[in-house]
């Protein structure tokens, strides 16, 4: 993060924190225990990745110049995954390989989930969540419906701006750079 604008870093951090908070609310059972197994790590990845995909999908739809902010949010997410793996005792030689696998998985999920949100299709999203192993004690259809509803509340430019402002992101600077 050496050459990144402080504003983009702070906004990216806010977006990542929003994704984690939403994941903890929607997939609460996943976050109740300390992560000790690979299965638990993957469940938390799936939950956070789903909401980070939603955030990046919304940012892509925005007329504001937010590409660098989106990249910062993405980088912060993977830096946090890297830190978490190291804290959980995954060896240094394995962390890079594990992160590359997570990144590849994330990009596939981003495509599948974005298509569902763009179509506002809860059934398509539920299918993608199930296919990707997004475990929840709730009905996957219900989770997909909630997530589609959330995505639609972030689908228009003015809604995206309101969402960003709710995260204490000063959108004025992004509007200025978009002009």
N, C-alpha and C positions, 0 to 999 in steps of 0.2 A: 504494500500500500504506500510505497514511497512517493509516487508522483500523483497522488490523487488529491483532489480538491477537498478540503475539510468539510465543506457543505455537503458534498456527495457522500462522504464517509458517514457523517452524522445521519443523513437521511437514509442511507443504506442500513445503518445499524437500527434505526427506528422501524424500518420495513421488516428486517429480520426478526426483531423483538415482537412485532405484531404477529408475524407468522407463527412464532413459537407459542405466543399466548393463545391464538386461535386454535392451534393444534392441541394444546393442553385442555382447552375447553371442549372441543369436539371429540377428542380421543382420550378422555381423561383416564381411563383404565391403563392406557399405555404408559402414562407418566407417573403412576402411583408407586412404582418400585424403583430401586436403584438398578441401573443397567449392569448386568453381569454376563449375559450370554449374547451371542451373535444375533439370535432371534429377537431379543429385546432391543438391540441396537437398530436392527432393520425396521422394527415396528415404529420406533421413534423417528427414524429417517423418513419413513413413508408418511407419517403424520405431518412432520415439519415441511417436507418436500411438497405435499399437496397444497398447503397454504402459501408457500413461497412461489409455487407455480401460479397460484391465483394472483398474487401480488405482481409478479412479472407480466402476467397476461393483462392486468389492468394498466400497468405502466406502458405497455406496448400500444394500448388504445388511446393513450393520452396525447394531446397535441403539444404538451410541454416537452422541453428537451431534457429527458430523464434517462437517456441511454447509459450515461456514466453512473448515475445513481443506481440503476438496475444492476449494472456490473458490480458496483460496490456491495450491494445487498447480496448478490450471488457469491462474491468472494468472501464476504463475512460469514455467510452460512457455511461454506466449505472450510474456512479457517476454524470455525467452531466445531465442526465435525472432526477435523484433524486433532484439535485440542482434546475433545472428548475421548477419541480413540486412544490417545496417549495416556490420558488419565485412567482409562480402564485397563491399561497394561498391555495394549497391543504394541508389539515391538516396532522400533523405528523402521526397520527394513520392510515391514508389512504395511505400515500406514499409507505410504504413497500408492501402493497397489490397491489398497482398500478404497482410498479416496477416488482413484481413477474409475473403479467399478461403480462407486456411488454417483460420480459425475455422469457416466454413461447412462446409468439408470435414471438419473434426474432428467436428462435431456429427452429421453423417451417418454417419461411421464409428462413432461411439459407439453409435448406435442399432443398426447392423448387427452389430457385434461383441458388444454386450451381449445381443442376442437369441440369438446363437450360444452364448455362455457360459452363459446362463440355461438353454438347452436342452441344454447339454453336447454340442453337435453340431459335431464337427471338420470335417465336410464343408461345413456351412453357413459356418463360419468361413473355410475354405480358399477357398470361392467369393467371400466378401466380400473377403478379402485380395487375390485375383487381380483382382477387379473394380476394386479401388482402387489397383492398381498397386504392391502391396507386393512389391518385387523381392527375390529371394534366390536364391543359387546352389543352395540346398537345395530339395528337393521341397516345394511349398507345402502339400501334404497332411501331410507330416511336421512342418512348422513349425506348422500349425494343430493337430495332435495334441499337440505340446509345449505350445502356448499353452493349449489346453483343459485339459490336465492341470494346468498351473500355476493356471489360474483355479479349478479345482475344489478345489485346495489352499487357496483363499482364499474359499470359498463359504459357510462356516458362521461364525456369530458368534465362536466360540472360535478358529477358524482365522484370522479377520481380526484378532482381538486379538493372536494370536501373531505374525502378519506385521507388524503395527504395532510391536510390541515389538522385533522383530528389526531394525527401522529406528531404534531408540532413541527411539521416540515414547512418552512417558509417558501411557498410556491411563487412568491413575487420574483425571486431571483431566477427561477426557472422560466417564468413568463418573459422576463427581460431578455434572457438568452435565446428564447424562441423567436423573438421579434426580429 
